[in-house]
Amino acid sequence: MAAVLGPCPDDPDAGITHTTTAEARFAEGRARRELISQIIRANYIGPQRSLLGSLNEFRHWSPQEVRNLFEQNLPPIKEGDAEGRRKLYPLGPLYRSIPSDSRRWKDLATKAAMVGVVDAFAVPFSPLLLLASKEQRKKTMQIYADLNVSAISSSFFVKASPGLLEQAAQSGKALCVNRWGIFRIMDSGYAAISHVWVETMGLEYNDEKTEQDERGFNMHHFIRIMDVVRRTGCEWVWFDLLAIPKGRDPASRALKTRLINSLRHVYANAARIVVLDGLTLQLNSGDPLITAAILSCGRWLSRVWTYQEAKLARELKIVTATAVIDLKDMVGALRAAELRDYNRWHQLYLTFARLMPLHEQGISLADIALSCGNRSCENEIDYARGFFAVLGLEWKQDFTYEDGMLAILQSQPQHAASIAGMHGPRGLPSPYSWAPKYLARLQGRIYDGFDVQLGTLIGYWHTVTVKQLKKRFVPESFPGVVCDLVVADNPDAPMEARAEAEIQIRFYPEHWTDQLEAWLEEAIPSGKARLLCGEHMNVDPCESDQYARIVLAAISTVGAVADLNLDDWGAVAGSAVVNCPSIGAVRDTKMRWLFLD
């Protein structure tokens, strides 16, 4: 969830009474964002993505503008016949896979007989062919040929041989396929498909996913996908569903690991990466601004794996129903729009500008954290493995998630330090308790000036002492834990001499750990609980340049250590978001900390 809580603009919609008080303006802005979230969610967009869109990309849009975006550029959800309505998965299979036993061959025989009847009688005596011009006859014959392929292909499958998969793993090159299911190992001149598995394998009209079996990819489904990809100008395509084995036996897992380690080469050498997103595939527009707004709501932008595919691309092409749009052109159009109307287009510009490749500079952990704040994946291990290619690291077959994440942090220690103040769950092994457990789904800001020495973190933090837990509750409107705290400044001063204030922080339920429970129940009563922030904690929620602060829940160990020029040292139990506008006048002290455990 985005940490940004400001600014608080007047609602541009008519019918809302405006007041001059900060509280009323904040409430008006919140009501408008809630309405925008509802509009987005009504368009087949999940609750999390809808909420994030209302807080970020569409924060300064009016509800009617968001409504028009979907109604004027996408097929209707309910009106019209089935073919004219919006689909959940426009490139998903049309039906479940055919049986694998003898029924498959009976089904094929029936289809072949029907096609034979059509070809033998309907085609020769068709008045369209008898009366039409040569060019019209050519087009009509192509239609009949396509119908034949469509009818017969559903009984066949596309699958790479084990030998080709092994050869691709050994060479590190791309195992590509053309429309007719012919495979070739290539080092250039091909396109790579960037997609979300659930959309590619979900039945077109139902929220139901299908699975490949040992026969491979159904050819009818495969041809439909290939015909869309070929609109970008490439005949040969690398497709992960065909180029990476699905088996769970040791040999398949070993081969899969080697192929995953070749992904950097596969994506970087592709002539282009082709984005197949379920929303933009149905978009009746070639306008890059409209495409960006719609794509920001799609599943493609919400997945970890698609981030590395974009960052490694030479060219990134987004396919709509009527056009093929280059990411570079989209970002350029967003930049120009941002110069005309900063509030309306700035966040959309940031969303896609962060996807632009950085081939010369390389990718930093800070870049990943800022670009993947709303991305997720199905398996925890992919929160580490999904970034190895873009970071140029090699995945080991026996790696656990923690092994992978530690390898990432150790590969870029200073960049790891810069994301230490971001909001996300903790729980990595010592001495990395300070580091976020994941690179994705973080929120907050990047801070420089920290020093990492063999995993320990040293740097300055704005610090307050937590004196008292006044209240701990789970609000109806937020699925998490909210804590009202009394804090005091200057931990070195006598307790009675410290300035006190109240502050409210919130934790997300998926971040909750035994360490956080101990911080609340043991560290606060013992006087060892601290809140740390990379900048001053005070905010005004209705100032246009303000945002919610992220704080670390830290545990002080022994106080100052003169030999190391430290003010305090200890461990990080977790992180929290400071609620706004109830933060109050918090006076913090800048202190030099060492995170050791």
C-alpha atoms as one frame of an Amber mdcrd trajectory, in Angstrom:
protein
   0.000   0.000   0.000   1.364   3.412  -0.922   2.616   5.546   1.911   1.754
   8.789   0.162  -1.025  10.630   1.996  -0.714  14.116   0.554  -1.462  16.413
  -1.089  -5.069  17.236  -0.270  -6.466  19.010  -3.349  -9.974  20.322  -3.719
 -12.273  17.773  -5.286 -12.754  18.791  -8.947 -16.167  17.106  -9.082 -19.241
  19.270  -8.720 -21.676  18.673  -5.922 -19.170  18.524  -3.042 -19.240  21.350
  -0.538 -15.732  22.641   0.133 -14.519  24.102   3.403 -11.304  25.840   4.352
 -10.365  23.574   7.250  -7.506  21.121   6.794  -9.552  18.266   8.270 -12.455
  18.835   5.883 -10.180  19.088   2.857  -8.452  15.877   3.893 -11.830  14.146
   4.242 -12.954  15.410   0.826  -9.819  14.094  -0.815 -10.212  10.737   0.894
 -13.861  10.457  -0.217 -12.867  11.216  -3.810 -10.102   8.606  -3.750 -12.486
   6.019  -2.344 -14.892   6.689  -5.212 -12.079   6.380  -7.754 -11.053   3.083
  -6.166 -14.619   1.789  -6.523 -14.739   2.803 -10.198 -11.476   1.028 -10.950
 -12.546  -2.087  -9.073 -15.788  -2.230 -11.056 -13.651  -2.764 -14.185 -12.279
  -6.235 -13.375  -9.413  -4.731 -11.348  -8.545  -6.284  -7.977  -9.069  -4.402
  -4.701  -5.352  -3.843  -4.028  -4.589  -2.489  -7.500  -7.752  -0.325  -7.381
  -6.733   1.195  -4.075  -3.186   1.849  -5.264  -4.442   3.476  -8.451  -6.617
   5.852  -6.442  -3.673   6.755  -4.191  -1.081   7.127  -6.935  -1.661   7.193
 -10.711  -5.219   8.604 -10.537  -4.837  10.623  -7.359  -5.418  13.924  -9.167
  -8.024  12.677 -11.640 -11.707  13.265 -11.079 -13.947  10.203 -10.682 -15.659
  11.009 -13.988 -12.323  11.146 -15.814 -11.448   7.682 -14.491 -14.892   6.382
 -15.440 -14.524   7.771 -18.973 -11.085   6.170 -19.321 -12.604   2.702 -19.084
 -15.990   3.299 -20.707 -14.644   5.093 -23.788 -11.606   2.932 -24.523 -12.471
  -0.652 -23.534 -15.313  -2.996 -24.512 -18.313  -2.866 -22.173 -18.416  -5.278
 -19.265 -22.055  -6.361 -19.545 -23.790  -4.850 -22.585 -23.649  -6.484 -25.988
 -23.079 -10.055 -27.106 -20.401 -12.313 -25.638 -17.869 -11.509 -28.376 -18.263
  -7.766 -27.882 -17.904  -7.792 -24.119 -14.751  -7.346 -22.124 -12.924 -10.572
 -21.326 -10.972 -11.529 -18.247  -8.291 -13.257 -20.316  -8.529 -12.283 -24.001
  -5.617 -14.556 -24.966  -6.512 -17.409 -22.655  -7.636 -20.797 -23.987 -11.140
 -20.952 -25.423 -11.829 -24.309 -23.768 -10.269 -26.906 -21.523  -7.639 -29.218
 -22.942  -8.873 -32.229 -24.907  -8.677 -35.712 -23.334  -5.331 -37.495 -23.392
  -6.703 -40.984 -24.043  -8.222 -42.512 -27.214 -10.960 -39.839 -27.179  -8.365
 -37.373 -28.484  -8.008 -39.336 -31.725 -11.757 -39.836 -32.139 -12.186 -36.088
 -31.701  -9.498 -35.436 -34.324 -11.112 -37.850 -36.782 -14.461 -36.111 -36.407
 -12.897 -32.692 -37.030 -10.970 -33.946 -40.043 -14.126 -35.425 -41.558 -16.017
 -32.164 -41.094 -13.183 -30.145 -42.633 -13.043 -32.591 -45.532 -16.749 -32.131
 -46.251 -16.362 -28.349 -46.262 -13.310 -28.454 -48.502 -14.867 -30.944 -50.926
 -18.266 -29.316 -51.418 -18.517 -25.841 -49.925 -15.311 -24.422 -51.341 -15.576
 -25.434 -55.067 -19.223 -24.382 -55.360 -19.115 -21.280 -53.226 -20.667 -18.322
 -55.103 -18.063 -16.128 -53.398 -15.362 -17.966 -55.311 -17.275 -18.339 -58.573
 -18.153 -14.663 -58.915 -15.351 -12.942 -57.046 -12.216 -11.326 -58.437  -8.829
 -12.997 -58.193  -7.882 -10.924 -55.157 -11.192 -11.654 -53.419 -10.810 -15.374
 -54.147  -7.329 -15.279 -52.615  -8.677 -13.679 -49.438 -11.549 -16.158 -49.271
  -9.217 -19.125 -49.647  -7.084 -17.730 -46.832 -10.173 -17.585 -44.629 -10.963
 -21.234 -45.418  -7.336 -22.179 -44.706  -7.434 -20.401 -41.360 -10.681 -22.183
 -40.491  -9.042 -25.518 -41.296  -6.072 -24.717 -39.092  -8.355 -23.521 -36.297
 -10.438 -26.682 -36.422  -7.583 -29.193 -36.599  -4.984 -27.459 -34.411  -6.990
 -27.903 -31.198  -6.091 -31.615 -31.324  -2.334 -31.005 -31.522   0.281 -29.683
 -29.126   3.521 -27.725 -29.276   6.421 -28.979 -27.173  10.195 -28.696 -27.292
  12.196 -31.922 -27.137  14.397 -32.570 -24.063  17.422 -32.441 -26.328  16.612
 -28.908 -27.507  16.031 -27.732 -23.930  19.386 -29.195 -22.920  21.101 -27.591
 -25.902  19.604 -24.191 -25.003  20.774 -24.557 -21.393  24.307 -25.441 -22.485
  24.575 -22.590 -24.990  22.780 -19.988 -22.883  20.864 -18.949 -25.997  17.112
 -18.612 -26.600  15.012 -21.607 -27.616  12.551 -19.963 -30.020   9.474 -21.167
 -31.893   7.529 -19.941 -34.917   3.785 -19.986 -35.624   3.912 -23.558 -36.918
   5.533 -24.990 -33.812   9.038 -25.327 -35.309  11.831 -24.718 -32.796  15.190
 -23.056 -33.318  17.974 -21.972 -30.928  18.776 -18.326 -31.624  21.039 -15.559
 -30.340  19.296 -12.596 -32.009  16.412 -11.641 -34.268  13.618 -12.948 -32.050
  10.955 -11.518 -29.719  10.400 -12.578 -26.123   6.895 -12.661 -24.659   6.294
 -10.844 -21.376   3.004 -11.950 -19.859   1.219 -12.929 -16.683   0.719 -16.677
 -16.429  -2.786 -16.440 -14.985  -3.945 -14.363 -17.985  -2.313 -16.548 -20.601
  -3.620 -19.792 -19.101  -7.004 -18.573 -17.837 -10.164 -19.490 -19.753 -11.288
 -16.517 -21.794 -14.601 -15.800 -20.086 -14.137 -17.367 -16.647 -11.820 -16.825
 -13.712 -10.530 -20.382 -14.097  -6.960 -21.393 -14.861  -5.844 -24.338 -16.975
  -2.633 -26.342 -16.799  -0.308 -27.706 -19.435   0.086 -31.460 -19.349   2.909
 -33.658 -20.593   1.767 -33.170 -24.199   2.757 -29.495 -24.201   0.938 -26.313
 -25.242  -2.341 -26.686 -27.128  -1.635 -25.575 -30.696  -4.942 -23.745 -31.211
  -4.234 -21.634 -28.128  -0.603 -21.221 -29.188  -1.484 -19.936 -32.685  -3.858
 -17.328 -31.259  -1.046 -15.962 -29.088   1.510 -16.095 -31.889  -0.741 -14.179
 -34.287  -0.839 -11.294 -31.811   2.919 -11.346 -31.186   3.669 -11.391 -34.921
   2.032  -7.960 -35.197   5.274  -6.587 -33.714   7.260  -7.844 -36.707   8.991
 -10.976 -35.362   8.412 -14.478 -36.708  10.471 -16.259 -34.060   9.479 -16.014
 -30.407  10.897 -17.071 -27.034   7.996 -18.113 -24.794   8.712 -19.225 -21.241
   5.778 -21.653 -21.228   7.599 -23.616 -23.930  11.252 -22.844 -23.167  11.375
 -23.739 -19.452  10.432 -27.279 -18.298   7.602 -27.767 -15.804   8.695 -31.069
 -14.218   9.472 -31.366 -10.500  11.872 -34.310 -10.724  15.558 -33.589  -9.905
  16.669 -33.610 -13.537  13.947 -31.156 -14.599  14.672 -28.883 -11.648  18.382
 -28.839 -12.459  17.649 -28.033 -16.110  15.175 -25.341 -15.073  17.796 -23.674
 -12.858  20.296 -23.551 -15.715  17.704 -22.084 -18.068  16.688 -19.467 -15.497
  20.341 -18.461 -15.233  20.317 -17.816 -18.993  17.363 -15.392 -18.798  19.549
 -12.297 -18.691  21.028 -13.270 -22.035  17.633 -14.275 -23.479  15.934 -10.964
 -22.661  18.901  -8.695 -23.373  19.519 -10.265 -26.819  15.884 -10.255 -27.929
  15.099  -7.752 -30.673  12.089  -6.760 -28.594  10.049  -7.769 -25.577   6.317
  -8.002 -26.320   3.885  -7.144 -23.522   0.633  -9.125 -23.507  -1.578  -7.566
 -20.842  -5.220  -8.569 -20.529  -6.459  -4.973 -20.404  -4.350  -3.358 -23.102
  -5.036  -6.247 -25.494  -8.661  -5.031 -25.512  -7.811  -1.325 -25.654  -9.308
   0.385 -28.704  -6.683   3.093 -28.835  -3.140   3.763 -29.945  -2.786   6.860
 -27.774   0.292   6.336 -25.547  -1.241   8.348 -22.678  -4.426   6.288 -22.648
  -2.381   3.110 -23.014  -0.245   4.077 -20.012  -3.302   4.795 -17.864  -4.937
   1.468 -18.758  -1.714  -0.543 -18.462  -1.160   0.871 -14.961  -4.297  -1.013
 -13.901  -3.352  -4.304 -15.534  -1.870  -7.433 -14.029   1.314  -7.126 -16.083
   2.496  -4.204 -13.990   1.776  -6.101 -10.755   4.182  -9.039 -11.221   7.796
  -9.398 -10.097   9.004 -11.322 -13.135   7.814  -8.727 -15.671  10.020  -6.064
 -14.066  13.257  -7.750 -15.124  11.859  -8.417 -18.587  11.231  -4.697 -19.080
  14.558  -3.550 -17.607  16.580  -5.911 -19.814  14.705  -5.119 -23.035  16.252
  -3.468 -26.072  12.738  -2.471 -27.084   9.525  -2.976 -25.144   6.357  -3.160
 -27.235   2.866  -2.953 -25.710   0.174  -4.528 -27.886  -3.314  -3.010 -27.907
  -6.342  -4.046 -29.965  -5.449  -1.466 -32.613  -1.766  -0.594 -32.231   1.714
  -1.547 -31.046   3.245   1.094 -28.765   6.905   1.422 -27.797   7.660   2.050
 -24.115  10.143   4.772 -25.063   7.443   6.647 -26.993   5.012   6.194 -24.111
   7.453   7.622 -21.568   8.208  10.539 -23.896   4.505  11.319 -24.244   4.031
  11.099 -20.472   6.962  13.430 -19.912   5.486  16.008 -22.285   2.077  15.652
 -20.618   3.685  16.047 -17.183   5.186  19.368 -18.276   1.704  20.563 -19.247
  -0.170  19.187 -16.210   2.170  18.003 -13.474  -0.390  16.716 -10.965  -2.366
  14.690 -13.486   0.537  12.917 -15.176   3.505  12.917 -12.788   2.813   9.602
 -11.058   2.031   7.825 -14.330   5.263   9.211 -15.746   7.220   7.854 -12.761
   5.521   4.464 -13.021   6.743   3.871 -16.559   9.948   5.936 -16.572  11.242
   3.587 -13.866  10.846   0.702 -16.319  13.190   2.214 -18.881  16.294   0.009
 -19.325  19.561   1.081 -17.716  21.962  -1.034 -19.711  24.985   1.173 -19.094
  24.420   2.080 -15.428  23.101  -1.303 -14.287  20.249  -1.925 -11.878  20.478
  -0.981  -8.206  18.446  -2.367  -5.321  16.989   1.117  -4.852  15.743   1.056
  -8.454  14.100  -2.315  -7.835  12.501  -1.154  -4.588  11.029   2.000  -6.140
   9.829   0.190  -9.273   8.380  -2.889  -7.570   6.419  -1.344  -4.721   3.198
  -2.879  -6.052   4.550  -6.106  -7.558   4.059  -9.610  -6.220   4.513 -13.259
  -7.182   2.944 -16.576  -6.247   5.965 -18.221  -4.586   8.121 -16.572  -1.921
  11.324 -17.849  -3.488  10.598 -15.807  -6.621  10.841 -12.578  -4.605  14.580
 -13.297  -4.706  14.972 -15.499  -7.815  12.941 -13.075  -9.930  15.680 -10.421
  -9.635  18.765 -12.553 -10.220  18.850 -12.098 -13.993  18.493  -8.328 -13.863
  21.264  -8.137 -11.227  23.581 -10.470 -13.140  23.630 -13.086 -10.361  23.615
 -16.874 -10.657  20.908 -18.856  -8.899  21.958 -22.095  -7.209  19.618 -25.063
  -7.329  19.729 -25.606  -3.560  19.125 -21.946  -2.681  16.389 -21.171  -0.181
  14.669 -17.803  -0.253  16.965 -16.476   2.471  20.050 -17.703   0.590  18.932
 -15.809  -2.477  18.081 -12.619  -0.615  21.375 -12.588   1.278  23.253 -13.042
  -1.997  21.399 -10.009  -3.392  22.163  -7.825  -0.350  25.810  -8.856  -0.320
  26.181  -8.098  -4.034  25.237  -4.425  -3.492  25.853  -3.594   0.186  25.673
   0.189  -0.153  22.490   0.040  -2.213  21.090  -2.360   0.364  21.789   0.272
   3.021  19.841   2.901   1.076  16.585   0.908   1.352  16.987   0.200   5.086
  14.456   2.900   6.008  11.698   1.611   3.711   8.529  -0.001   5.008   8.354
  -3.753   4.635   8.597  -6.912   6.730  11.853  -7.856   8.448  13.102 -11.274
   9.474  16.336 -12.017   7.629  19.134 -13.774   9.557  21.604 -11.797  11.686
  23.240  -9.370  11.052  20.614  -8.333   8.483  17.680  -7.693  10.844  17.732
  -4.088   9.581  17.191  -5.045   5.930  13.727  -5.465   4.395  12.922  -9.129
   3.861  11.756  -8.461   0.281  12.776  -6.010  -2.438   9.220  -5.846  -3.764
   6.192  -4.306  -2.033   8.290  -1.747  -0.164   7.178   1.823   0.387   8.879
   4.970   1.533  12.019   6.821   0.539  15.654   6.089  -0.257  18.213   7.448
   2.222  21.950   7.765   1.642  24.781   8.153   4.108  24.770   4.708   5.727
  27.765   2.417   6.021  27.576  -1.372   5.722  30.379  -3.415   7.273  30.071
  -7.213   7.014  26.298  -6.928   7.188  26.089  -4.427  10.054  24.580  -1.000
   9.348  25.884   2.269  10.783  24.230   5.640  10.258  22.216   8.538  11.620
  18.501   8.232  12.390  15.978  10.715  13.780  15.081   8.997  17.052  12.391
   9.151  19.729  11.942   6.984  22.817   8.618   5.174  23.170   7.404   5.772
  26.718   3.970   4.208  26.638   1.584   2.117  24.562  -1.721   3.921  25.133
  -3.892   1.854  22.831  -3.570  -1.037  20.429  -6.458  -1.884  18.116  -7.540
  -3.233  14.731  -9.714  -0.622  12.970 -12.697  -1.632  10.879 -11.382   0.268
   7.855  -7.853  -1.139   7.918  -6.783  -4.789   8.145  -3.839  -4.266  10.457
  -2.640  -3.198  13.879  -2.756   0.472  14.897  -0.901   1.696  17.982  -1.271
   4.989  19.843   2.048   5.758  21.504   3.510   8.368  23.819   7.034   9.276
  22.732   9.740  11.513  24.152  12.769  13.228  22.631  16.436  13.223  23.747
  16.940   9.745  25.215  20.025  10.986  27.128  18.020  13.465  29.212  16.187
  12.479  32.416  12.732  11.138  31.616  10.987  13.987  33.447  12.865  16.547
  31.353  11.926  15.137  27.973   9.324  16.723  25.711   6.458  14.315  25.103
   4.045  13.904  22.213   1.547  11.367  20.939   2.044   9.511  17.696  -0.034
   6.880  15.910   1.601   4.175  13.818   0.198   1.242  11.888   1.569  -2.195
  11.066   0.371  -4.460   8.264  -0.786  -7.922   9.340   1.491  -9.718   6.858
   4.477  -8.008   8.501   3.669  -9.198  12.010   6.357 -11.245  13.776   7.261
 -12.395  17.281   9.905  -9.643  17.319   7.246  -6.962  16.842   5.119  -8.499
  19.575   8.113  -8.408  21.900   8.793  -4.787  20.941   5.292  -3.815  22.057
   4.988  -6.031  25.122   8.567  -6.055  26.454  10.727  -3.309  24.929   8.258
  -0.470  25.599   7.745  -1.284  29.319  11.509  -1.734  29.783  12.284   1.660
  28.221  14.272   0.162  25.324  11.789   0.794  22.512  12.692   3.424  19.925
  11.177   4.811  16.716  13.711   5.722  14.031  13.164   7.678  10.807  15.472
   8.737   8.002  14.183  12.323   8.307  12.230  14.482  10.745   8.991  12.765
  11.734   6.674  15.790  11.739   4.383  16.175   8.728   1.472  18.362   7.757
  -0.917  16.088   5.804  -2.414  18.908   3.765   0.856  20.416   2.590   1.277
  19.517  -1.070   4.832  18.221  -0.679   4.252  16.019   2.355   3.878  12.263
   2.644   3.544   9.746   5.447   6.734   8.942   7.292   8.113   5.434   7.634
   9.609   4.522  11.010  11.634   1.568  12.223  10.669  -0.105  15.494  14.099
  -0.544  17.080  15.314  -2.002  20.370  18.122  -0.210  22.172  20.751  -2.543
  23.607  23.200  -0.693  25.873  23.173   2.973  24.914  26.177   5.004  23.755
  29.413   3.313  22.675  32.165   5.943  22.681  34.832   3.797  21.043  32.758
   3.451  17.881  31.450   7.034  17.965  27.913   5.704  18.405  24.929   7.120
  20.248  23.153   3.769  20.487  23.078   0.301  19.019  20.627  -2.572  18.804
  18.302  -4.387  16.427  15.284  -3.651  14.224  12.059  -5.469  15.082  10.027
  -4.140  12.155   8.712  -1.044  10.397   5.509   0.997  10.493   3.711   3.857
   8.760   3.025   7.022  10.744  -0.660   7.823  10.499  -1.520  11.261   9.244
  -2.826  13.803  10.239  -2.682  12.710  13.889   1.100  12.755  14.204   1.279
  15.884  16.344   4.397  17.826  17.338   7.050  15.131  17.664  10.544  16.356
  18.518  13.177  13.842  17.481  16.915  13.661  18.108  19.403  12.759  15.379
  21.495   9.843  16.649  24.154   7.544  15.218  23.070   3.899  15.416  24.696
   0.535  14.824  22.399  -2.330  13.798  24.234  -5.474  14.740  21.677  -8.220
  15.369
